[in-house]
Amino acid sequence: MNKRKSLWLLQVLFLALIALVVMVHVPAQAAEPGAATEATRQSNVAVLHDLPFSDKQDFADAARGLVAPAPAAVIRNPEGLIVWDMNPYQFLNGDASLETINPSLRRQATLNNFHGLFKVADRIYQVRGYDLANMGIVVGDTGYIVIDPLTSVDTSRAALELVYAHLGKKPIMAVIHSHSHADHWAGIKGVVSAEDVKGGKVKIIAPAGFMEEAISENIYAGNAMIRRSQYMYGPFLQRGPRGQVDAGLGKSVPLTLSTSLIHPTDTVVKTGQEMIVDGTKIAFQMTPGTEAPSNMNFHFPQLRALFMADNCVATLHNLLTPRGAQVRNAKTWSGFIHEAIDRFGETSDVVFAGHTWPRWGKENIINYLRKQADVYKYIHDQTLRLANHGYTMTEIAEELRLPDTLAREWFNRGYYATVGWNAKAVYQHYLGWYDGNPANFNPLPSVEASRKYVEFMGGADQVLTKAKASFDKGEYRWVAQVVNHVVFADPENQAAQLLQADTLEQLGYQSESAVFRNFYLFGAQELRQGVKKPFAKIPPALDVYQALTLDMIFDSMAVRLNGPRAAGKSITINWHFTDTNELYVLSLENSVLNHTAGKQAKNADCSVKLSRELFNKVINGQTTFLARILLRQISYEGSIGKLSELMSMLDEFDLWFNIVTP
């Protein structure tokens, strides 16, 4: 397998969230975004009258307990490259009217600007604003317990240096991963070393299923997820009033990536399980299938503090991430929050989480937890009620509104997801994407359908004339829908692309959701500039490769197999991994790639022997099969040409496929 072909496999190993951060910089603007139209200004002004902006409690909570602000808003890696920079977001802190930002989103983005070291409770601290996520610190009897060590080794290391500077340097006794998303584990080697973990100096505590879920989510559809994540988080958008302002859960993701992973030493397997870590008692609650497949909340009874992972944060979370993933279970999610109230509500004086800021006081905590639980249950139940009345997914999303008791709580606002988006996720969870209408059973593909639509509507010029009139009326949702047909029917039509870009920008400027805003604005940018490709490649990450099972690797190869090119081919490869003594048969037949563990085929075309450690280096592009064969580090019997032939039939995916154009 050559280096170019192995790059794809590396891409799919990372959760889409952190895969974005390897892109080098935002390309220079070829065409600037437009200003807010009068319709957008009126829409955003209306928000100021609809929501309780006089309520400033979140600002007091976000600022509470500040021990020290970050000594510098910029974090650099050892090579001097900027990893994290809060400076571009300072425009949010002024009093100037920003007509291109929904006022509710601006409020959330301003709250997420608070950064530094904060005291949460006696012996509990957080570093916030150093990453998309927060890093927690619990002071034990002899050292520190770290909760969720961020996305990047560099931001994690900088966060720990801030802790050392103000709380004193003490050994790290344990690291707790609350769940399997990479913004909560990939920075682990910024706080501890693998040697200290192996030597027993440091515990790594994680929920059951953590290792498998931490690396598996993106293996099979990873390339598509990564591309869509570029839209979701807007890493190539300029920071500013007409660009990226926030990510809903936090500011953004690190600008460059240094990712790491260490196998847990201790696993939490059931609710009610307790541990004493450096003199600190921790009671765990398993919450699988909520915000992440492997997930847990935990309580510090001595400190009267409850950590809710990402299950409760200061925004409505998504039941289906727009980058793509399996749908989360709203009913299960709600139930686990209610269980947390029953178990820990009466004995908690503070609740804190993996994103946003803490909340204090028993009454306030229970109100927050209960209403977060009920917002997911309401969306779940009402979506199914309307579905059982015969409403379709899109009709339900348009119809569903939260009651004021839920909607007017800032922590239930849709900065990350929206109510309609989550309603569609519930519908998909139970009924799939199909609405039951036979007309929608087998529709034409986008390009062909768009050509027919434009022809039926009198041609591109007539469509654009009518669409421009609708744009002038502020009917942006309709304009985006109809002009998209012109773009797909005639990809060279610059007028259509520019009108579509203008339209998506206005939708972005009006969006309360940071995620929706980023999608709209990055789509507009690609319509104006085309698809801009990065200059850097994704760096190797052996920690992640070492954590993959061989079954996962061979499954990912099967996804890459080009079926039509493999038609009529029959190839069998034996694999013997000498250091782990694992045996595998990889076989191609009927244009399908299958593998079997623990066996060797008698009549294999080629039998390969190598160490798993060397195999990891080959698949992440640090070396090649041919080079290591020549060095006699890989041995084989039979036809090595058959292995090469098989590898030549594996597709290399383009990370930069088109989305807003065909």
LINKALIN-V129435 format. One record per pair of residues at least 6 apart in sequence whose C-alpha atoms are under 6 Angstrom apart, sorted by the first residue. I is the first residue (numbers start at 0). J is the second residue. Records with the same first field share a line. If there is no record, write none. Layout:
# LINKALIN-V129435
I->J  J
This chain:
# LINKALIN-V129435
0->646
1->623
2->620
4->651
5->618  619  620
9->619
11->217  218  221  222
12->214  218
14->217
15->224  225  228
20->253  254  255  256
21->255  256
22->533
25->235
29->528
35->99
38->473
40->98
43->101
61->356
64->117  118
65->117
66->116  117
67->115  116
68->115
69->115
72->84  85
73->83  84
74->81  82  83
75->81  82
76->153
82->253  254  255
83->253  254
87->238
91->109
99->240  241  508
100->508
101->509  510  511
104->511
108->245
111->249
114->127  128
115->126  127
116->125  126
117->124  125
118->124
122->137  138
123->136  137
124->135  136
125->134  135  136
126->133  134
127->133
130->252
131->249  250  251  252
132->149  353  354
133->353  354
134->146  147  148
135->145  146
136->144  145
137->143  144
139->277
140->277  278
142->169  170  171  172
143->171  172
144->172  173  174
145->174
146->174  175
147->176  183  184
148->155  183  184  186  187
149->155  182  183  184  186
150->182  185  186
151->185  186  256  257  258
152->186  188  189  257  258
155->186  189
156->189  190
172->201
173->201  202  203
174->203
175->203  204  205
176->205
177->294  295  308
178->293  294
179->209  212  213  293
185->258  259  260
186->258  259
188->259
195->201
202->264
203->263  264
204->263  265  266
205->266
206->266  267
207->266  267  268
208->293
209->293
219->555
222->654
224->322  323
226->654
227->322
228->322
230->517  518  521
231->514  517  518
233->517
236->242  243
238->244
245->513
246->513
247->414  415  513
248->354
259->542
260->542
269->285
270->283  284  285
271->283
272->283
273->281  282
274->280  281
281->298  299
282->297  298
283->297
284->295  296  297
285->295
286->294  295
287->293  294
289->332
290->310
296->306  307  308
297->306
298->304  305
303->346  347  348
304->347  348  349  350
305->350
306->350  351  352
307->352
308->352  353
309->353
313->410
314->410  411  412  414
315->411  412  413  416
316->415  416
317->416
318->326  327  421  424
319->326  424
329->375  379
330->376
333->372  375  376
336->372
348->359  360  361
349->358  359
350->357  358
351->357
378->422
382->422
391->434
392->423
396->419  422
413->512
414->511  512  513
415->512  514
446->487  488
449->484  488
450->488
453->459
466->478
475->502
479->499
486->495
487->661
496->526
500->523  526
503->519  523
504->520
507->516  519  520
510->516
539->619
544->615
557->592
559->649  650
560->648  649
561->648  649
562->590
565->590
566->590
569->587  588
570->586  587
571->585  586  603  604
572->584  585  603  604  605  606
573->583  584  599  606
574->582  583  606  607
575->581  582  608
576->608  609  610  611
577->609  610
578->610
582->596  597  598
583->595  596  597  598
584->594  595  599
585->593  594
586->592  593
604->637  638
605->636  637  638
606->635  636
607->634  635
608->633  634
609->633
617->623
627->633
